[in-house]
Structure formats: C-alpha cells, structure tokens
C-alpha cells in the first residue's frame, strides 16, 4: 500500500478517535496491513473492537478494501489487528 496514503488515513483516524483509540502501523505490505490499536478505554470498553472496523470503513471510503484476518490482544490496553488488502 502506498505509504503516503496510509499515513494520511491513519492520521485522520487518530484525529477522530484519540484519546479513546489510537492506531499505529506495524507492518505495511502489498497485500497485508498490521495495525496496533491502543487507547484510554482499550481494556474497559465492550465495543472497542468496533474501532477495527471503523478503520477499514475509512480506507474503503478511499477505495481501499481491508478485511480483518486476525485480532490479537497484546496487553490489556493493546490489540494487534491483521488486515488483508483486497484488490
């Protein structure tokens, strides 16, 4: 994925969600994107995982389709989400 577009979209996501949720790119490949999510309510909110879908909707608004492949809880306040980039 184009790194400039990725940075722009992650910045936009964070401007809308921070401090409740913050996204950070861990890995960016042609067909895969790995993002770390953290935030002030990551370990307390029952719907925190909706942020993972919200990021994919933001990308879809920019003609990039992401499908969640895997979600791992790294710590109480951090999640790692692996997305498949669909062409």
PDB file of N, CA, C and O in Angstrom:
ATOM      1  N   UNK A   1       0.846  -1.171   0.000  1.00  0.00           N
ATOM      2  CA  UNK A   1       0.000   0.000   0.000  1.00  0.00           C
ATOM      3  C   UNK A   1       0.895   1.239   0.000  1.00  0.00           C
ATOM      4  O   UNK A   1       1.951   1.259   0.633  1.00  0.00           O
ATOM      5  N   UNK A   2       0.468   2.235  -0.697  1.00  0.00           N
ATOM      6  CA  UNK A   2       1.199   3.491  -0.753  1.00  0.00           C
ATOM      7  C   UNK A   2       1.346   4.062   0.657  1.00  0.00           C
ATOM      8  O   UNK A   2       0.352   4.287   1.347  1.00  0.00           O
ATOM      9  N   UNK A   3       2.590   4.295   1.079  1.00  0.00           N
ATOM     10  CA  UNK A   3       2.835   4.730   2.459  1.00  0.00           C
ATOM     11  C   UNK A   3       2.301   6.131   2.742  1.00  0.00           C
ATOM     12  O   UNK A   3       1.915   6.415   3.876  1.00  0.00           O
ATOM     13  N   UNK A   4       2.267   7.008   1.749  1.00  0.00           N
ATOM     14  CA  UNK A   4       1.726   8.353   1.967  1.00  0.00           C
ATOM     15  C   UNK A   4       0.218   8.310   2.223  1.00  0.00           C
ATOM     16  O   UNK A   4      -0.290   9.014   3.095  1.00  0.00           O
ATOM     17  N   UNK A   5      -0.483   7.489   1.467  1.00  0.00           N
ATOM     18  CA  UNK A   5      -1.931   7.335   1.676  1.00  0.00           C
ATOM     19  C   UNK A   5      -2.179   6.706   3.040  1.00  0.00           C
ATOM     20  O   UNK A   5      -3.067   7.140   3.774  1.00  0.00           O
ATOM     21  N   UNK A   6      -1.400   5.688   3.379  1.00  0.00           N
ATOM     22  CA  UNK A   6      -1.543   5.020   4.669  1.00  0.00           C
ATOM     23  C   UNK A   6      -1.355   6.012   5.818  1.00  0.00           C
ATOM     24  O   UNK A   6      -2.178   6.062   6.732  1.00  0.00           O
ATOM     25  N   UNK A   7      -0.293   6.789   5.779  1.00  0.00           N
ATOM     26  CA  UNK A   7      -0.035   7.781   6.835  1.00  0.00           C
ATOM     27  C   UNK A   7      -1.183   8.773   6.953  1.00  0.00           C
ATOM     28  O   UNK A   7      -1.612   9.111   8.056  1.00  0.00           O
ATOM     29  N   UNK A   8      -1.673   9.234   5.815  1.00  0.00           N
ATOM     30  CA  UNK A   8      -2.775  10.199   5.802  1.00  0.00           C
ATOM     31  C   UNK A   8      -4.028   9.610   6.461  1.00  0.00           C
ATOM     32  O   UNK A   8      -4.678  10.278   7.265  1.00  0.00           O
ATOM     33  N   UNK A   9      -4.361   8.375   6.126  1.00  0.00           N
ATOM     34  CA  UNK A   9      -5.571   7.754   6.660  1.00  0.00           C
ATOM     35  C   UNK A   9      -5.434   7.404   8.140  1.00  0.00           C
ATOM     36  O   UNK A   9      -6.395   7.542   8.897  1.00  0.00           O
ATOM     37  N   UNK A  10      -4.265   6.958   8.557  1.00  0.00           N
ATOM     38  CA  UNK A  10      -4.042   6.675   9.983  1.00  0.00           C
ATOM     39  C   UNK A  10      -4.113   7.976  10.784  1.00  0.00           C
ATOM     40  O   UNK A  10      -4.700   8.003  11.866  1.00  0.00           O
ATOM     41  N   UNK A  11      -3.517   9.058  10.260  1.00  0.00           N
ATOM     42  CA  UNK A  11      -3.604  10.359  10.931  1.00  0.00           C
ATOM     43  C   UNK A  11      -5.047  10.812  11.060  1.00  0.00           C
ATOM     44  O   UNK A  11      -5.454  11.310  12.110  1.00  0.00           O
ATOM     45  N   UNK A  12      -5.824  10.639   9.993  1.00  0.00           N
ATOM     46  CA  UNK A  12      -7.229  11.040  10.021  1.00  0.00           C
ATOM     47  C   UNK A  12      -7.993  10.218  11.062  1.00  0.00           C
ATOM     48  O   UNK A  12      -8.765  10.768  11.848  1.00  0.00           O
ATOM     49  N   UNK A  13      -7.777   8.904  11.063  1.00  0.00           N
ATOM     50  CA  UNK A  13      -8.422   8.037  12.051  1.00  0.00           C
ATOM     51  C   UNK A  13      -8.095   8.508  13.462  1.00  0.00           C
ATOM     52  O   UNK A  13      -8.990   8.650  14.295  1.00  0.00           O
ATOM     53  N   UNK A  14      -6.814   8.749  13.732  1.00  0.00           N
ATOM     54  CA  UNK A  14      -6.398   9.166  15.068  1.00  0.00           C
ATOM     55  C   UNK A  14      -6.966  10.528  15.450  1.00  0.00           C
ATOM     56  O   UNK A  14      -7.278  10.760  16.618  1.00  0.00           O
ATOM     57  N   UNK A  15      -7.102  11.420  14.491  1.00  0.00           N
ATOM     58  CA  UNK A  15      -7.672  12.734  14.804  1.00  0.00           C
ATOM     59  C   UNK A  15      -9.134  12.626  15.217  1.00  0.00           C
ATOM     60  O   UNK A  15      -9.635  13.464  15.966  1.00  0.00           O
ATOM     61  N   UNK A  16      -9.815  11.596  14.731  1.00  0.00           N
ATOM     62  CA  UNK A  16     -11.224  11.393  15.067  1.00  0.00           C
ATOM     63  C   UNK A  16     -11.421  10.553  16.325  1.00  0.00           C
ATOM     64  O   UNK A  16     -12.448  10.683  16.990  1.00  0.00           O
ATOM     65  N   UNK A  17     -10.461   9.695  16.666  1.00  0.00           N
ATOM     66  CA  UNK A  17     -10.650   8.715  17.739  1.00  0.00           C
ATOM     67  C   UNK A  17      -9.821   8.937  19.001  1.00  0.00           C
ATOM     68  O   UNK A  17     -10.208   8.485  20.078  1.00  0.00           O
ATOM     69  N   UNK A  18      -8.692   9.621  18.883  1.00  0.00           N
ATOM     70  CA  UNK A  18      -7.799   9.804  20.024  1.00  0.00           C
ATOM     71  C   UNK A  18      -8.422  10.735  21.058  1.00  0.00           C
ATOM     72  O   UNK A  18      -9.016  11.733  20.652  1.00  0.00           O
ATOM     73  N   UNK A  19      -8.333  10.487  22.359  1.00  0.00           N
ATOM     74  CA  UNK A  19      -7.515   9.516  23.074  1.00  0.00           C
ATOM     75  C   UNK A  19      -8.210   8.173  23.323  1.00  0.00           C
ATOM     76  O   UNK A  19      -7.597   7.244  23.848  1.00  0.00           O
ATOM     77  N   UNK A  20      -9.471   8.074  22.951  1.00  0.00           N
ATOM     78  CA  UNK A  20     -10.185   6.809  23.161  1.00  0.00           C
ATOM     79  C   UNK A  20      -9.496   5.656  22.443  1.00  0.00           C
ATOM     80  O   UNK A  20      -9.386   4.555  22.983  1.00  0.00           O
ATOM     81  N   UNK A  21      -9.036   5.915  21.225  1.00  0.00           N
ATOM     82  CA  UNK A  21      -8.379   4.878  20.441  1.00  0.00           C
ATOM     83  C   UNK A  21      -7.312   5.521  19.569  1.00  0.00           C
ATOM     84  O   UNK A  21      -7.500   6.605  19.017  1.00  0.00           O
ATOM     85  N   UNK A  22      -6.183   4.822  19.460  1.00  0.00           N
ATOM     86  CA  UNK A  22      -5.086   5.287  18.605  1.00  0.00           C
ATOM     87  C   UNK A  22      -4.600   4.107  17.770  1.00  0.00           C
ATOM     88  O   UNK A  22      -4.402   3.009  18.290  1.00  0.00           O
ATOM     89  N   UNK A  23      -4.409   4.340  16.480  1.00  0.00           N
ATOM     90  CA  UNK A  23      -3.905   3.314  15.566  1.00  0.00           C
ATOM     91  C   UNK A  23      -2.456   3.633  15.208  1.00  0.00           C
ATOM     92  O   UNK A  23      -2.084   4.792  15.024  1.00  0.00           O
ATOM     93  N   UNK A  24      -1.647   2.575  15.113  1.00  0.00           N
ATOM     94  CA  UNK A  24      -0.237   2.721  14.745  1.00  0.00           C
ATOM     95  C   UNK A  24       0.107   1.585  13.786  1.00  0.00           C
ATOM     96  O   UNK A  24      -0.133   0.416  14.090  1.00  0.00           O
ATOM     97  N   UNK A  25       0.663   1.925  12.640  1.00  0.00           N
ATOM     98  CA  UNK A  25       1.042   0.918  11.652  1.00  0.00           C
ATOM     99  C   UNK A  25       2.247   0.122  12.151  1.00  0.00           C
ATOM    100  O   UNK A  25       3.263   0.689  12.553  1.00  0.00           O
ATOM    101  N   UNK A  26       2.110  -1.197  12.115  1.00  0.00           N
ATOM    102  CA  UNK A  26       3.200  -2.096  12.494  1.00  0.00           C
ATOM    103  C   UNK A  26       3.874  -2.657  11.247  1.00  0.00           C
ATOM    104  O   UNK A  26       5.100  -2.743  11.180  1.00  0.00           O
ATOM    105  N   UNK A  27       3.064  -3.038  10.260  1.00  0.00           N
ATOM    106  CA  UNK A  27       3.607  -3.623   9.028  1.00  0.00           C
ATOM    107  C   UNK A  27       2.719  -3.223   7.862  1.00  0.00           C
ATOM    108  O   UNK A  27       1.493  -3.281   7.954  1.00  0.00           O
ATOM    109  N   UNK A  28       3.343  -2.821   6.773  1.00  0.00           N
ATOM    110  CA  UNK A  28       2.635  -2.427   5.566  1.00  0.00           C
ATOM    111  C   UNK A  28       3.240  -3.172   4.381  1.00  0.00           C
ATOM    112  O   UNK A  28       4.373  -2.905   3.979  1.00  0.00           O
ATOM    113  N   UNK A  29       2.476  -4.104   3.832  1.00  0.00           N
ATOM    114  CA  UNK A  29       2.910  -4.864   2.658  1.00  0.00           C
ATOM    115  C   UNK A  29       1.888  -4.667   1.545  1.00  0.00           C
ATOM    116  O   UNK A  29       0.864  -4.009   1.723  1.00  0.00           O
ATOM    117  N   UNK A  30       2.191  -5.246   0.412  1.00  0.00           N
ATOM    118  CA  UNK A  30       1.304  -5.115  -0.741  1.00  0.00           C
ATOM    119  C   UNK A  30      -0.089  -5.670  -0.469  1.00  0.00           C
ATOM    120  O   UNK A  30      -1.084  -5.077  -0.884  1.00  0.00           O
ATOM    121  N   UNK A  31      -0.165  -6.798   0.223  1.00  0.00           N
ATOM    122  CA  UNK A  31      -1.466  -7.439   0.435  1.00  0.00           C
ATOM    123  C   UNK A  31      -1.850  -7.586   1.903  1.00  0.00           C
ATOM    124  O   UNK A  31      -2.833  -8.255   2.222  1.00  0.00           O
ATOM    125  N   UNK A  32      -1.079  -6.964   2.801  1.00  0.00           N
ATOM    126  CA  UNK A  32      -1.328  -7.113   4.225  1.00  0.00           C
ATOM    127  C   UNK A  32      -0.985  -5.830   4.972  1.00  0.00           C
ATOM    128  O   UNK A  32      -0.021  -5.140   4.643  1.00  0.00           O
ATOM    129  N   UNK A  33      -1.791  -5.528   5.980  1.00  0.00           N
ATOM    130  CA  UNK A  33      -1.559  -4.375   6.837  1.00  0.00           C
ATOM    131  C   UNK A  33      -1.751  -4.835   8.273  1.00  0.00           C
ATOM    132  O   UNK A  33      -2.763  -5.453   8.600  1.00  0.00           O
ATOM    133  N   UNK A  34      -0.778  -4.534   9.134  1.00  0.00           N
ATOM    134  CA  UNK A  34      -0.892  -4.871  10.548  1.00  0.00           C
ATOM    135  C   UNK A  34      -0.861  -3.569  11.337  1.00  0.00           C
ATOM    136  O   UNK A  34       0.038  -2.744  11.180  1.00  0.00           O
ATOM    137  N   UNK A  35      -1.879  -3.408  12.197  1.00  0.00           N
ATOM    138  CA  UNK A  35      -2.061  -2.170  12.946  1.00  0.00           C
ATOM    139  C   UNK A  35      -2.191  -2.484  14.432  1.00  0.00           C
ATOM    140  O   UNK A  35      -2.868  -3.436  14.822  1.00  0.00           O
ATOM    141  N   UNK A  36      -1.531  -1.668  15.255  1.00  0.00           N
ATOM    142  CA  UNK A  36      -1.675  -1.764  16.706  1.00  0.00           C
ATOM    143  C   UNK A  36      -2.691  -0.714  17.140  1.00  0.00           C
ATOM    144  O   UNK A  36      -2.591   0.455  16.767  1.00  0.00           O
ATOM    145  N   UNK A  37      -3.663  -1.142  17.928  1.00  0.00           N
ATOM    146  CA  UNK A  37      -4.667  -0.239  18.475  1.00  0.00           C
ATOM    147  C   UNK A  37      -4.479  -0.155  19.979  1.00  0.00           C
ATOM    148  O   UNK A  37      -4.342  -1.174  20.657  1.00  0.00           O
ATOM    149  N   UNK A  38      -4.472   1.057  20.489  1.00  0.00           N
ATOM    150  CA  UNK A  38      -4.390   1.278  21.930  1.00  0.00           C
ATOM    151  C   UNK A  38      -5.272   2.476  22.242  1.00  0.00           C
ATOM    152  O   UNK A  38      -5.807   3.121  21.340  1.00  0.00           O
ATOM    153  N   UNK A  39      -5.414   2.762  23.517  1.00  0.00           N
ATOM    154  CA  UNK A  39      -6.209   3.922  23.861  1.00  0.00           C
ATOM    155  C   UNK A  39      -6.658   3.914  25.308  1.00  0.00           C
ATOM    156  O   UNK A  39      -6.419   2.966  26.055  1.00  0.00           O
ATOM    157  N   UNK A  40      -7.311   4.990  25.675  1.00  0.00           N
ATOM    158  CA  UNK A  40      -7.704   5.186  27.064  1.00  0.00           C
ATOM    159  C   UNK A  40      -8.745   4.193  27.540  1.00  0.00           C
ATOM    160  O   UNK A  40      -8.853   3.960  28.744  1.00  0.00           O
ATOM    161  N   UNK A  41      -9.516   3.599  26.641  1.00  0.00           N
ATOM    162  CA  UNK A  41     -10.561   2.666  27.060  1.00  0.00           C
ATOM    163  C   UNK A  41     -10.375   1.267  26.465  1.00  0.00           C
ATOM    164  O   UNK A  41     -11.312   0.469  26.475  1.00  0.00           O
ATOM    165  N   UNK A  42      -9.202   0.963  25.955  1.00  0.00           N
ATOM    166  CA  UNK A  42      -8.981  -0.318  25.276  1.00  0.00           C
ATOM    167  C   UNK A  42      -9.289  -1.508  26.162  1.00  0.00           C
ATOM    168  O   UNK A  42      -9.811  -2.516  25.685  1.00  0.00           O
ATOM    169  N   UNK A  43      -8.977  -1.408  27.429  1.00  0.00           N
ATOM    170  CA  UNK A  43      -9.194  -2.565  28.297  1.00  0.00           C
ATOM    171  C   UNK A  43     -10.531  -2.513  29.025  1.00  0.00           C
ATOM    172  O   UNK A  43     -10.856  -3.436  29.772  1.00  0.00           O
ATOM    173  N   UNK A  44     -11.306  -1.465  28.826  1.00  0.00           N
ATOM    174  CA  UNK A  44     -12.547  -1.299  29.574  1.00  0.00           C
ATOM    175  C   UNK A  44     -13.799  -1.305  28.710  1.00  0.00           C
ATOM    176  O   UNK A  44     -14.880  -1.637  29.197  1.00  0.00           O
ATOM    177  N   UNK A  45     -13.676  -0.953  27.464  1.00  0.00           N
ATOM    178  CA  UNK A  45     -14.846  -0.784  26.602  1.00  0.00           C
ATOM    179  C   UNK A  45     -15.285  -2.107  25.979  1.00  0.00           C
ATOM    180  O   UNK A  45     -14.471  -2.848  25.427  1.00  0.00           O
ATOM    181  N   UNK A  46     -16.574  -2.388  26.073  1.00  0.00           N
ATOM    182  CA  UNK A  46     -17.088  -3.628  25.490  1.00  0.00           C
ATOM    183  C   UNK A  46     -17.125  -3.562  23.966  1.00  0.00           C
ATOM    184  O   UNK A  46     -17.196  -4.604  23.314  1.00  0.00           O
ATOM    185  N   UNK A  47     -17.079  -2.383  23.390  1.00  0.00           N
ATOM    186  CA  UNK A  47     -17.195  -2.229  21.932  1.00  0.00           C
ATOM    187  C   UNK A  47     -15.918  -1.671  21.313  1.00  0.00           C
ATOM    188  O   UNK A  47     -15.953  -1.113  20.217  1.00  0.00           O
ATOM    189  N   UNK A  48     -14.799  -1.817  22.001  1.00  0.00           N
ATOM    190  CA  UNK A  48     -13.548  -1.265  21.498  1.00  0.00           C
ATOM    191  C   UNK A  48     -13.193  -1.834  20.137  1.00  0.00           C
ATOM    192  O   UNK A  48     -12.581  -1.149  19.318  1.00  0.00           O
ATOM    193  N   UNK A  49     -13.576  -3.098  19.883  1.00  0.00           N
ATOM    194  CA  UNK A  49     -13.253  -3.734  18.609  1.00  0.00           C
ATOM    195  C   UNK A  49     -13.948  -3.079  17.418  1.00  0.00           C
ATOM    196  O   UNK A  49     -13.555  -3.315  16.276  1.00  0.00           O
ATOM    197  N   UNK A  50     -14.954  -2.278  17.658  1.00  0.00           N
ATOM    198  CA  UNK A  50     -15.604  -1.568  16.552  1.00  0.00           C
ATOM    199  C   UNK A  50     -14.655  -0.585  15.877  1.00  0.00           C
ATOM    200  O   UNK A  50     -14.840  -0.242  14.710  1.00  0.00           O
ATOM    201  N   UNK A  51     -13.649  -0.137  16.603  1.00  0.00           N
ATOM    202  CA  UNK A  51     -12.644   0.748  16.005  1.00  0.00           C
ATOM    203  C   UNK A  51     -11.886   0.041  14.887  1.00  0.00           C
ATOM    204  O   UNK A  51     -11.466   0.678  13.920  1.00  0.00           O
ATOM    205  N   UNK A  52     -11.709  -1.272  15.014  1.00  0.00           N
ATOM    206  CA  UNK A  52     -11.001  -2.034  13.988  1.00  0.00           C
ATOM    207  C   UNK A  52     -11.786  -1.984  12.672  1.00  0.00           C
ATOM    208  O   UNK A  52     -11.206  -1.842  11.596  1.00  0.00           O
ATOM    209  N   UNK A  53     -13.100  -2.101  12.776  1.00  0.00           N
ATOM    210  CA  UNK A  53     -13.960  -1.993  11.590  1.00  0.00           C
ATOM    211  C   UNK A  53     -14.029  -0.562  11.084  1.00  0.00           C
ATOM    212  O   UNK A  53     -14.057  -0.329   9.876  1.00  0.00           O
ATOM    213  N   UNK A  54     -14.056   0.397  12.000  1.00  0.00           N
ATOM    214  CA  UNK A  54     -14.104   1.802  11.589  1.00  0.00           C
ATOM    215  C   UNK A  54     -12.908   2.173  10.726  1.00  0.00           C
ATOM    216  O   UNK A  54     -13.036   2.936   9.768  1.00  0.00           O
ATOM    217  N   UNK A  55     -11.737   1.625  11.071  1.00  0.00           N
ATOM    218  CA  UNK A  55     -10.557   1.904  10.254  1.00  0.00           C
ATOM    219  C   UNK A  55     -10.749   1.341   8.848  1.00  0.00           C
ATOM    220  O   UNK A  55     -10.403   1.998   7.866  1.00  0.00           O
ATOM    221  N   UNK A  56     -11.293   0.137   8.745  1.00  0.00           N
ATOM    222  CA  UNK A  56     -11.496  -0.444   7.413  1.00  0.00           C
ATOM    223  C   UNK A  56     -12.533   0.362   6.623  1.00  0.00           C
ATOM    224  O   UNK A  56     -12.415   0.474   5.403  1.00  0.00           O
ATOM    225  N   UNK A  57     -13.542   0.922   7.291  1.00  0.00           N
ATOM    226  CA  UNK A  57     -14.525   1.774   6.599  1.00  0.00           C
ATOM    227  C   UNK A  57     -13.866   3.052   6.083  1.00  0.00           C
ATOM    228  O   UNK A  57     -14.168   3.504   4.979  1.00  0.00           O
ATOM    229  N   UNK A  58     -12.973   3.631   6.872  1.00  0.00           N
ATOM    230  CA  UNK A  58     -12.255   4.827   6.447  1.00  0.00           C
ATOM    231  C   UNK A  58     -11.429   4.539   5.193  1.00  0.00           C
ATOM    232  O   UNK A  58     -11.393   5.349   4.266  1.00  0.00           O
ATOM    233  N   UNK A  59     -10.775   3.393   5.171  1.00  0.00           N
ATOM    234  CA  UNK A  59      -9.996   3.005   3.998  1.00  0.00           C
ATOM    235  C   UNK A  59     -10.915   2.754   2.803  1.00  0.00           C
ATOM    236  O   UNK A  59     -10.599   3.136   1.676  1.00  0.00           O
ATOM    237  N   UNK A  60     -12.040   2.117   3.054  1.00  0.00           N
ATOM    238  CA  UNK A  60     -12.990   1.843   1.973  1.00  0.00           C
ATOM    239  C   UNK A  60     -13.506   3.138   1.347  1.00  0.00           C
ATOM    240  O   UNK A  60     -13.732   3.197   0.139  1.00  0.00           O
ATOM    241  N   UNK A  61     -13.693   4.171   2.165  1.00  0.00           N
ATOM    242  CA  UNK A  61     -14.096   5.481   1.645  1.00  0.00           C
ATOM    243  C   UNK A  61     -13.049   6.040   0.691  1.00  0.00           C
ATOM    244  O   UNK A  61     -13.338   6.939  -0.100  1.00  0.00           O
ATOM    245  N   UNK A  62     -11.845   5.512   0.767  1.00  0.00           N
ATOM    246  CA  UNK A  62     -10.746   5.940  -0.099  1.00  0.00           C
ATOM    247  C   UNK A  62     -10.361   4.841  -1.094  1.00  0.00           C
ATOM    248  O   UNK A  62      -9.223   4.777  -1.558  1.00  0.00           O
ATOM    249  N   UNK A  63     -11.331   3.977  -1.411  1.00  0.00           N
ATOM    250  CA  UNK A  63     -11.194   2.925  -2.424  1.00  0.00           C
ATOM    251  C   UNK A  63     -10.129   1.880  -2.119  1.00  0.00           C
ATOM    252  O   UNK A  63      -9.506   1.327  -3.025  1.00  0.00           O
ATOM    253  N   UNK A  64      -9.929   1.616  -0.822  1.00  0.00           N
ATOM    254  CA  UNK A  64      -9.020   0.554  -0.394  1.00  0.00           C
ATOM    255  C   UNK A  64      -9.833  -0.390   0.489  1.00  0.00           C
ATOM    256  O   UNK A  64     -10.368   0.016   1.521  1.00  0.00           O
ATOM    257  N   UNK A  65      -9.919  -1.633   0.077  1.00  0.00           N
ATOM    258  CA  UNK A  65     -10.727  -2.606   0.828  1.00  0.00           C
ATOM    259  C   UNK A  65      -9.838  -3.435   1.748  1.00  0.00           C
ATOM    260  O   UNK A  65      -8.877  -4.072   1.317  1.00  0.00           O
ATOM    261  N   UNK A  66     -10.194  -3.403   3.033  1.00  0.00           N
ATOM    262  CA  UNK A  66      -9.482  -4.174   4.049  1.00  0.00           C
ATOM    263  C   UNK A  66     -10.434  -5.165   4.688  1.00  0.00           C
ATOM    264  O   UNK A  66     -11.575  -4.828   5.005  1.00  0.00           O
ATOM    265  N   UNK A  67      -9.967  -6.382   4.876  1.00  0.00           N
ATOM    266  CA  UNK A  67     -10.729  -7.394   5.614  1.00  0.00           C
ATOM    267  C   UNK A  67      -9.903  -7.815   6.822  1.00  0.00           C
ATOM    268  O   UNK A  67      -8.711  -8.098   6.705  1.00  0.00           O
ATOM    269  N   UNK A  68     -10.544  -7.853   7.974  1.00  0.00           N
ATOM    270  CA  UNK A  68      -9.857  -8.299   9.182  1.00  0.00           C
ATOM    271  C   UNK A  68      -9.604  -9.792   9.079  1.00  0.00           C
ATOM    272  O   UNK A  68     -10.523 -10.578   8.852  1.00  0.00           O
ATOM    273  N   UNK A  69      -8.342 -10.173   9.251  1.00  0.00           N
ATOM    274  CA  UNK A  69      -7.957 -11.583   9.228  1.00  0.00           C
ATOM    275  C   UNK A  69      -7.715 -12.134  10.623  1.00  0.00           C
ATOM    276  O   UNK A  69      -8.004 -13.297  10.904  1.00  0.00           O
ATOM    277  N   UNK A  70      -7.179 -11.282  11.496  1.00  0.00           N
ATOM    278  CA  UNK A  70      -6.803 -11.771  12.824  1.00  0.00           C
ATOM    279  C   UNK A  70      -6.768 -10.613  13.812  1.00  0.00           C
ATOM    280  O   UNK A  70      -6.352  -9.504  13.478  1.00  0.00           O
ATOM    281  N   UNK A  71      -7.210 -10.891  15.028  1.00  0.00           N
ATOM    282  CA  UNK A  71      -7.159  -9.916  16.120  1.00  0.00           C
ATOM    283  C   UNK A  71      -6.476 -10.601  17.298  1.00  0.00           C
ATOM    284  O   UNK A  71      -6.881 -11.686  17.716  1.00  0.00           O
ATOM    285  N   UNK A  72      -5.439  -9.962  17.829  1.00  0.00           N
ATOM    286  CA  UNK A  72      -4.739 -10.487  19.000  1.00  0.00           C
ATOM    287  C   UNK A  72      -4.653  -9.404  20.063  1.00  0.00           C
ATOM    288  O   UNK A  72      -4.376  -8.242  19.765  1.00  0.00           O
ATOM    289  N   UNK A  73      -4.892  -9.796  21.288  1.00  0.00           N
ATOM    290  CA  UNK A  73      -4.707  -8.867  22.400  1.00  0.00           C
ATOM    291  C   UNK A  73      -3.250  -8.964  22.833  1.00  0.00           C
ATOM    292  O   UNK A  73      -2.796 -10.018  23.279  1.00  0.00           O
ATOM    293  N   UNK A  74      -2.522  -7.859  22.700  1.00  0.00           N
ATOM    294  CA  UNK A  74      -1.099  -7.845  23.031  1.00  0.00           C
ATOM    295  C   UNK A  74      -0.904  -7.632  24.527  1.00  0.00           C
ATOM    296  O   UNK A  74      -0.122  -8.336  25.166  1.00  0.00           O
ATOM    297  N   UNK A  75      -1.610  -6.669  25.072  1.00  0.00           N
ATOM    298  CA  UNK A  75      -1.609  -6.355  26.502  1.00  0.00           C
ATOM    299  C   UNK A  75      -3.028  -5.950  26.843  1.00  0.00           C
ATOM    300  O   UNK A  75      -3.904  -5.942  25.979  1.00  0.00           O
ATOM    301  N   UNK A  76      -3.252  -5.616  28.094  1.00  0.00           N
ATOM    302  CA  UNK A  76      -4.593  -5.179  28.484  1.00  0.00           C
ATOM    303  C   UNK A  76      -5.068  -3.991  27.655  1.00  0.00           C
ATOM    304  O   UNK A  76      -6.258  -3.863  27.368  1.00  0.00           O
ATOM    305  N   UNK A  77      -4.142  -3.132  27.275  1.00  0.00           N
ATOM    306  CA  UNK A  77      -4.535  -1.906  26.578  1.00  0.00           C
ATOM    307  C   UNK A  77      -4.075  -1.844  25.127  1.00  0.00           C
ATOM    308  O   UNK A  77      -4.043  -0.762  24.541  1.00  0.00           O
ATOM    309  N   UNK A  78      -3.714  -2.991  24.529  1.00  0.00           N
ATOM    310  CA  UNK A  78      -3.248  -3.005  23.131  1.00  0.00           C
ATOM    311  C   UNK A  78      -3.754  -4.223  22.393  1.00  0.00           C
ATOM    312  O   UNK A  78      -3.790  -5.334  22.922  1.00  0.00           O
ATOM    313  N   UNK A  79      -4.147  -3.980  21.147  1.00  0.00           N
ATOM    314  CA  UNK A  79      -4.572  -5.044  20.246  1.00  0.00           C
ATOM    315  C   UNK A  79      -3.777  -4.944  18.960  1.00  0.00           C
ATOM    316  O   UNK A  79      -3.442  -3.845  18.517  1.00  0.00           O
ATOM    317  N   UNK A  80      -3.474  -6.079  18.361  1.00  0.00           N
ATOM    318  CA  UNK A  80      -2.827  -6.132  17.050  1.00  0.00           C
ATOM    319  C   UNK A  80      -3.856  -6.714  16.084  1.00  0.00           C
ATOM    320  O   UNK A  80      -4.399  -7.796  16.310  1.00  0.00           O
ATOM    321  N   UNK A  81      -4.111  -5.978  15.007  1.00  0.00           N
ATOM    322  CA  UNK A  81      -5.102  -6.407  14.021  1.00  0.00           C
ATOM    323  C   UNK A  81      -4.415  -6.562  12.673  1.00  0.00           C
ATOM    324  O   UNK A  81      -3.733  -5.659  12.186  1.00  0.00           O
ATOM    325  N   UNK A  82      -4.617  -7.736  12.086  1.00  0.00           N
ATOM    326  CA  UNK A  82      -4.046  -8.042  10.774  1.00  0.00           C
ATOM    327  C   UNK A  82      -5.158  -7.929   9.743  1.00  0.00           C
ATOM    328  O   UNK A  82      -6.185  -8.600   9.848  1.00  0.00           O
ATOM    329  N   UNK A  83      -4.947  -7.078   8.748  1.00  0.00           N
ATOM    330  CA  UNK A  83      -5.912  -6.870   7.668  1.00  0.00           C
ATOM    331  C   UNK A  83      -5.362  -7.450   6.371  1.00  0.00           C
ATOM    332  O   UNK A  83      -4.161  -7.378   6.108  1.00  0.00           O
ATOM    333  N   UNK A  84      -6.225  -8.010   5.584  1.00  0.00           N
ATOM    334  CA  UNK A  84      -5.897  -8.431   4.216  1.00  0.00           C
ATOM    335  C   UNK A  84      -6.342  -7.304   3.298  1.00  0.00           C
ATOM    336  O   UNK A  84      -7.479  -6.840   3.393  1.00  0.00           O
ATOM    337  N   UNK A  85      -5.472  -6.864   2.421  1.00  0.00           N
ATOM    338  CA  UNK A  85      -5.801  -5.801   1.469  1.00  0.00           C
ATOM    339  C   UNK A  85      -6.351  -6.474   0.211  1.00  0.00           C
ATOM    340  O   UNK A  85      -5.670  -7.268  -0.439  1.00  0.00           O
ATOM    341  N   UNK A  86      -7.576  -6.141  -0.108  1.00  0.00           N
ATOM    342  CA  UNK A  86      -8.240  -6.732  -1.295  1.00  0.00           C
ATOM    343  C   UNK A  86      -8.040  -5.795  -2.474  1.00  0.00           C
ATOM    344  O   UNK A  86      -8.133  -4.574  -2.345  1.00  0.00           O
ATOM    345  N   UNK A  87      -7.771  -6.375  -3.593  1.00  0.00           N
ATOM    346  CA  UNK A  87      -7.560  -5.579  -4.811  1.00  0.00           C
ATOM    347  C   UNK A  87      -8.844  -5.447  -5.585  1.00  0.00           C
ATOM    348  O   UNK A  87      -8.867  -4.812  -6.639  1.00  0.00           O
TER     349      UNK A  87
END
